Amino acid sequence: MKIVRILAVLVPMLAFAASDSTAARRGWLGVYTEDLSKPMLIALNADHGVLVTNVGEQSPAEKSGIEVGDVIMSLDGDTMTDGSALRWAVRDRPDEKVVVKVLRRGKEKKLGVRLGVREAAEQTFNFEWPAMPREALLKAEQALKEAGPSLKREFGRSDLSLDSLREELRQLKKDLGELRKKLTEKTKSE
């Protein structure tokens, strides 16, 4: 329960600190893809890959020779198992030169591609919280100072495994249920 109280104090502080947003540059290949089903993989005699269904005009993919119908097998040696893997592989490499291995009409080809930069950059933090009143900020800082040593000990011996988090969630649900029950009883008695 201590962790929950500390997080209740920390989250607004972190959100307040994060309100200074910065633009993120994202890599861009310029293809639409479709994941390959097991029958399609068997027909292609492949065990992985992503089917290119459309290539954007003037995109890095078009400029490098990637075509509709190609199966992207890897990007810089990283195996592509689905469209999500491809997006993540491209995303963090704006303006980098990469090697894309494709399967085209049964033959593997390696293509050099200079990834583009997404024109409309995303915001890493595009939300704003109201400014925290000075008094609340001072109270939060004091709570952290007081809880610091015990938190350090608790985190030091806590494994924070999925099972322990599930148990904590179960306990919170139980506590919430008891509070609801008391509130209902109090409301009925009035």
C-alpha positions as CSV (number, residue, x, y, z in Angstrom):
1,M,0.0,0.0,0.0
2,K,3.0,2.3,0.6
3,I,3.8,2.1,-3.1
4,V,0.3,3.1,-4.1
5,R,0.5,6.2,-1.9
6,I,3.9,7.2,-3.2
7,L,2.8,6.7,-6.8
8,A,-0.2,9.0,-6.1
9,V,2.3,11.7,-5.1
10,L,4.8,10.9,-7.9
11,V,2.6,10.7,-10.9
12,P,1.4,14.3,-10.9
13,M,4.9,15.5,-10.3
14,L,6.3,13.4,-13.2
15,A,3.5,14.6,-15.4
16,F,4.1,18.2,-14.5
17,A,7.8,17.7,-15.3
18,A,6.9,16.0,-18.6
19,S,4.7,18.9,-19.8
20,D,7.7,20.4,-21.7
21,S,7.1,18.4,-24.8
22,T,9.7,17.7,-27.4
23,A,9.2,16.6,-31.0
24,A,10.3,13.1,-31.9
25,R,11.8,12.2,-35.3
26,R,10.6,8.9,-36.7
27,G,11.9,6.8,-39.5
28,W,9.8,6.3,-42.6
29,L,10.0,3.5,-45.2
30,G,6.8,4.2,-47.1
31,V,5.2,0.8,-47.5
32,Y,1.8,-0.7,-46.5
33,T,2.2,-4.3,-45.4
34,E,0.1,-7.4,-44.6
35,D,1.1,-10.2,-42.2
36,L,1.6,-13.5,-43.9
37,S,-0.7,-16.4,-42.8
38,K,0.7,-19.9,-42.4
39,P,-0.6,-21.1,-45.8
40,M,1.0,-18.1,-47.5
41,L,4.3,-18.8,-45.8
42,I,4.2,-22.4,-46.9
43,A,3.3,-21.3,-50.5
44,L,6.3,-18.9,-50.5
45,N,8.6,-21.5,-48.9
46,A,9.4,-19.0,-46.1
47,D,9.2,-19.1,-42.4
48,H,8.8,-15.4,-41.8
49,G,8.3,-12.1,-43.7
50,V,5.9,-9.2,-44.3
51,L,4.0,-8.8,-47.6
52,V,4.3,-5.4,-49.3
53,T,0.8,-4.4,-50.5
54,N,1.5,-0.8,-51.5
55,V,4.5,1.4,-52.0
56,G,4.2,5.1,-51.5
57,E,5.1,7.5,-54.3
58,Q,8.5,9.1,-53.8
59,S,9.0,7.1,-50.6
60,P,12.3,5.7,-49.6
61,A,10.9,2.2,-50.4
62,E,10.1,3.3,-54.0
63,K,13.4,5.0,-54.5
64,S,15.3,1.8,-53.4
65,G,13.3,-0.5,-55.7
66,I,10.9,-2.2,-53.2
67,E,7.8,-3.4,-55.1
68,V,4.3,-4.5,-54.4
69,G,4.4,-8.2,-53.9
70,D,7.8,-8.2,-52.3
71,V,8.1,-10.0,-49.0
72,I,10.3,-8.1,-46.5
73,M,12.4,-10.8,-44.7
74,S,14.7,-8.6,-42.7
75,L,16.0,-5.1,-42.1
76,D,19.7,-4.8,-41.2
77,G,19.6,-8.5,-40.3
78,D,16.7,-8.2,-37.9
79,T,14.0,-10.8,-38.9
80,M,10.6,-9.3,-39.8
81,T,7.8,-11.5,-38.5
82,D,4.9,-9.1,-38.8
83,G,4.1,-5.5,-39.7
84,S,4.6,-4.3,-36.2
85,A,8.2,-5.6,-36.1
86,L,8.9,-3.7,-39.3
87,R,7.3,-0.5,-38.0
88,W,9.4,-0.7,-34.8
89,A,12.6,-1.5,-36.8
90,V,12.1,1.6,-39.0
91,R,10.7,3.9,-36.4
92,D,13.9,4.6,-34.5
93,R,16.2,5.0,-37.5
94,P,15.3,8.3,-39.2
95,D,17.6,9.2,-42.1
96,E,19.7,6.0,-41.7
97,K,20.9,3.8,-44.4
98,V,19.7,0.2,-43.9
99,V,19.8,-3.1,-45.9
100,V,16.4,-4.6,-46.6
101,K,16.3,-8.3,-47.6
102,V,13.2,-9.1,-49.7
103,L,11.9,-12.2,-51.3
104,R,10.8,-11.4,-54.9
105,R,9.3,-14.1,-57.1
106,G,11.1,-16.8,-55.1
107,K,14.5,-15.1,-55.1
108,E,16.1,-13.2,-52.3
109,K,17.4,-9.7,-53.0
110,K,19.2,-7.2,-50.8
111,L,18.3,-3.5,-51.2
112,G,20.1,-0.5,-49.7
113,V,17.5,2.0,-48.4
114,R,18.0,5.4,-46.9
115,L,15.1,5.7,-44.5
116,G,13.2,9.0,-44.5
117,V,12.0,11.2,-41.7
118,R,8.3,11.4,-41.0
119,E,7.1,14.9,-42.0
120,A,4.6,15.3,-39.2
121,A,6.7,14.6,-36.1
122,E,4.9,13.0,-33.2
123,Q,5.0,14.5,-29.7
124,T,6.6,12.4,-27.1
125,F,4.5,14.1,-24.4
126,N,1.5,15.9,-26.0
127,F,-0.5,16.3,-22.9
128,E,-0.5,19.1,-20.3
129,W,-1.4,18.9,-16.7
130,P,-2.4,21.9,-14.7
131,A,0.4,23.5,-12.9
132,M,0.9,22.0,-9.4
133,P,0.3,24.5,-6.6
134,R,3.6,25.3,-4.8
135,E,2.2,24.0,-1.5
136,A,1.3,20.6,-3.0
137,L,4.7,20.4,-4.6
138,L,6.4,21.1,-1.2
139,K,4.2,18.4,0.4
140,A,5.1,15.9,-2.3
141,E,8.8,16.6,-1.9
142,Q,8.5,16.2,1.8
143,A,6.6,12.9,1.4
144,L,9.3,11.6,-0.9
145,K,12.1,12.6,1.5
146,E,10.4,10.9,4.4
147,A,9.5,7.7,2.4
148,G,12.9,7.5,0.6
149,P,14.8,5.1,2.9
150,S,11.8,2.8,3.4
151,L,11.0,2.8,-0.3
152,K,14.6,1.9,-1.1
153,R,14.4,-1.0,1.3
154,E,11.0,-2.1,0.0
155,F,12.1,-2.0,-3.6
156,G,15.4,-3.7,-2.7
157,R,13.6,-6.7,-1.4
158,S,10.6,-6.5,-3.7
159,D,10.7,-8.7,-6.8
160,L,7.8,-6.7,-8.4
161,S,6.9,-9.9,-10.3
162,L,3.6,-10.1,-12.3
163,D,2.3,-12.4,-9.5
164,S,3.0,-9.9,-6.8
165,L,1.4,-7.1,-8.8
166,R,-1.7,-9.3,-9.4
167,E,-1.8,-10.0,-5.7
168,E,-1.6,-6.3,-4.9
169,L,-4.4,-5.5,-7.5
170,R,-6.5,-8.3,-5.9
171,Q,-6.0,-6.7,-2.5
172,L,-6.9,-3.3,-3.8
173,K,-10.1,-4.6,-5.4
174,K,-11.0,-6.3,-2.1
175,D,-10.4,-3.0,-0.2
176,L,-12.4,-1.1,-2.7
177,G,-15.3,-3.6,-2.4
178,E,-15.2,-3.2,1.4
179,L,-15.3,0.6,1.1
180,R,-18.2,0.4,-1.3
181,K,-20.1,-1.9,1.1
182,K,-19.5,0.5,4.0
183,L,-20.6,3.5,1.9
184,T,-23.8,1.6,0.8
185,E,-24.6,0.7,4.4
186,K,-24.0,4.3,5.5
187,T,-26.2,5.6,2.7
188,K,-29.0,3.2,3.6
189,S,-28.9,4.1,7.3
190,E,-29.3,7.8,6.6
